[in-house]
Amino acid sequence: MVHTASLEARPDPAAYLLLQFLAWIADRPRGYTETMEAWRTSCPRLPVWEDATAGHLVRLEAGDATTGGDTRVLLTEAGEALLAHA
């Protein structure tokens, strides 16, 4: 039997995945197409893109040469702050 206290003490794997996603975005310019290919999932337990957009942690911006003209995915101030405090 698993005690409730031990479940509450366990870190949420989805939170770690979200931080990994934010670090990946922060690493270098990322295009929307590249981001979707790397991070889109049909698993309802791992909605990284959905969590990041709903939480206003990433934003979209018109593309440029760094993304081959593809829409850019960037961290918002909230995304940068969350990553900095992780």
CYANA upper distance limits for C-alpha pairs under 8 A (distance plus 0.5 A):
  2 VAL  CA      6 SER  CA      7.55
  2 VAL  CA      7 LEU  CA      7.92
  3 HIS  CA      7 LEU  CA      7.22
  4 THR  CA      8 GLU  CA      6.85
  5 ALA  CA      9 ALA  CA      6.82
  6 SER  CA     10 ARG  CA      7.09
 11 PRO  CA     15 ALA  CA      8.28
 12 ASP  CA     16 TYR  CA      7.39
 13 PRO  CA     17 LEU  CA      6.82
 14 ALA  CA     18 LEU  CA      6.62
 14 ALA  CA     45 ARG  CA      8.19
 14 ALA  CA     46 LEU  CA      6.62
 14 ALA  CA     48 VAL  CA      7.94
 15 ALA  CA     19 LEU  CA      6.83
 16 TYR  CA     20 GLN  CA      6.67
 17 LEU  CA     21 PHE  CA      6.65
 17 LEU  CA     48 VAL  CA      7.49
 18 LEU  CA     22 LEU  CA      6.75
 18 LEU  CA     48 VAL  CA      6.11
 18 LEU  CA     51 ASP  CA      8.18
 18 LEU  CA     52 ALA  CA      7.67
 19 LEU  CA     23 ALA  CA      6.65
 19 LEU  CA     82 LEU  CA      8.47
 19 LEU  CA     83 LEU  CA      6.83
 19 LEU  CA     86 ALA  CA      8.06
 20 GLN  CA     24 TRP  CA      6.62
 21 PHE  CA     25 ILE  CA      6.78
 21 PHE  CA     39 TRP  CA      8.32
 21 PHE  CA     48 VAL  CA      7.80
 22 LEU  CA     26 ALA  CA      6.64
 22 LEU  CA     57 LEU  CA      8.50
 22 LEU  CA     75 LEU  CA      7.66
 22 LEU  CA     79 GLY  CA      7.41
 22 LEU  CA     80 GLU  CA      8.46
 22 LEU  CA     83 LEU  CA      7.18
 23 ALA  CA     27 ASP  CA      6.55
 23 ALA  CA     83 LEU  CA      7.42
 24 TRP  CA     28 ARG  CA      8.02
 25 ILE  CA     29 PRO  CA      7.53
 25 ILE  CA     30 ARG  CA      6.74
 25 ILE  CA     73 VAL  CA      7.61
 25 ILE  CA     74 LEU  CA      7.04
 25 ILE  CA     75 LEU  CA      7.44
 26 ALA  CA     74 LEU  CA      7.80
 26 ALA  CA     75 LEU  CA      7.26
 29 PRO  CA     66 THR  CA      6.77
 29 PRO  CA     67 THR  CA      7.13
 29 PRO  CA     72 ARG  CA      7.53
 29 PRO  CA     73 VAL  CA      7.95
 29 PRO  CA     74 LEU  CA      8.08
 30 ARG  CA     34 GLU  CA      7.09
 30 ARG  CA     35 THR  CA      7.06
 30 ARG  CA     66 THR  CA      8.45
 30 ARG  CA     67 THR  CA      6.77
 30 ARG  CA     72 ARG  CA      6.28
 30 ARG  CA     73 VAL  CA      6.15
 30 ARG  CA     74 LEU  CA      7.99
 31 GLY  CA     35 THR  CA      6.62
 31 GLY  CA     63 GLY  CA      7.91
 31 GLY  CA     67 THR  CA      5.66
 31 GLY  CA     68 GLY  CA      8.47
 31 GLY  CA     70 ASP  CA      5.89
 31 GLY  CA     71 THR  CA      6.00
 31 GLY  CA     72 ARG  CA      5.00
 31 GLY  CA     73 VAL  CA      6.27
 32 TYR  CA     36 MET  CA      6.60
 32 TYR  CA     60 LEU  CA      8.39
 32 TYR  CA     70 ASP  CA      6.96
 32 TYR  CA     71 THR  CA      5.90
 32 TYR  CA     72 ARG  CA      6.25
 32 TYR  CA     73 VAL  CA      6.32
 33 THR  CA     37 GLU  CA      6.67
 33 THR  CA     70 ASP  CA      7.58
 33 THR  CA     71 THR  CA      8.36
 34 GLU  CA     38 ALA  CA      6.65
 35 THR  CA     39 TRP  CA      6.29
 35 THR  CA     40 ARG  CA      8.06
 35 THR  CA     73 VAL  CA      8.14
 36 MET  CA     40 ARG  CA      5.43
 39 TRP  CA     48 VAL  CA      7.68
 39 TRP  CA     49 TRP  CA      7.33
 40 ARG  CA     47 PRO  CA      8.41
 40 ARG  CA     48 VAL  CA      8.20
 40 ARG  CA     49 TRP  CA      7.18
 41 THR  CA     46 LEU  CA      7.56
 41 THR  CA     47 PRO  CA      7.36
 42 SER  CA     47 PRO  CA      8.45
 43 CYS  CA     47 PRO  CA      7.46
 47 PRO  CA     51 ASP  CA      6.44
 48 VAL  CA     52 ALA  CA      6.60
 49 TRP  CA     53 THR  CA      6.67
 50 GLU  CA     54 ALA  CA      6.38
 51 ASP  CA     55 GLY  CA      6.32
 52 ALA  CA     56 HIS  CA      6.68
 52 ALA  CA     57 LEU  CA      5.53
 52 ALA  CA     58 VAL  CA      6.47
 53 THR  CA     57 LEU  CA      6.49
 53 THR  CA     58 VAL  CA      6.23
 53 THR  CA     59 ARG  CA      7.72
 56 HIS  CA     76 THR  CA      7.37
 56 HIS  CA     78 ALA  CA      7.42
 56 HIS  CA     79 GLY  CA      7.79
 57 LEU  CA     75 LEU  CA      6.33
 57 LEU  CA     76 THR  CA      5.73
 57 LEU  CA     77 GLU  CA      7.87
 57 LEU  CA     78 ALA  CA      5.94
 57 LEU  CA     79 GLY  CA      4.46
 57 LEU  CA     80 GLU  CA      8.12
 58 VAL  CA     73 VAL  CA      7.11
 58 VAL  CA     74 LEU  CA      5.92
 58 VAL  CA     75 LEU  CA      4.81
 58 VAL  CA     76 THR  CA      5.62
 58 VAL  CA     79 GLY  CA      6.79
 59 ARG  CA     73 VAL  CA      6.32
 59 ARG  CA     74 LEU  CA      5.82
 59 ARG  CA     75 LEU  CA      6.66
 59 ARG  CA     76 THR  CA      6.63
 60 LEU  CA     71 THR  CA      7.02
 60 LEU  CA     72 ARG  CA      6.10
 60 LEU  CA     73 VAL  CA      5.35
 60 LEU  CA     74 LEU  CA      6.79
 61 GLU  CA     71 THR  CA      6.29
 61 GLU  CA     72 ARG  CA      5.58
 61 GLU  CA     73 VAL  CA      7.05
 61 GLU  CA     74 LEU  CA      7.91
 62 ALA  CA     69 GLY  CA      8.26
 62 ALA  CA     70 ASP  CA      7.91
 62 ALA  CA     71 THR  CA      5.44
 62 ALA  CA     72 ARG  CA      6.58
 63 GLY  CA     67 THR  CA      6.65
 63 GLY  CA     68 GLY  CA      7.64
 63 GLY  CA     69 GLY  CA      4.90
 63 GLY  CA     70 ASP  CA      5.15
 63 GLY  CA     71 THR  CA      4.59
 63 GLY  CA     72 ARG  CA      5.60
 64 ASP  CA     68 GLY  CA      6.66
 64 ASP  CA     69 GLY  CA      5.09
 64 ASP  CA     70 ASP  CA      7.41
 64 ASP  CA     71 THR  CA      8.15
 64 ASP  CA     72 ARG  CA      8.12
 65 ALA  CA     69 GLY  CA      6.17
 67 THR  CA     71 THR  CA      7.78
 67 THR  CA     72 ARG  CA      7.12
 75 LEU  CA     79 GLY  CA      5.70
 75 LEU  CA     80 GLU  CA      6.51
 76 THR  CA     80 GLU  CA      6.70
 77 GLU  CA     81 ALA  CA      6.57
 78 ALA  CA     82 LEU  CA      6.63
 79 GLY  CA     83 LEU  CA      6.69
 80 GLU  CA     84 ALA  CA      6.53
 81 ALA  CA     85 HIS  CA      6.71
 82 LEU  CA     86 ALA  CA      6.76
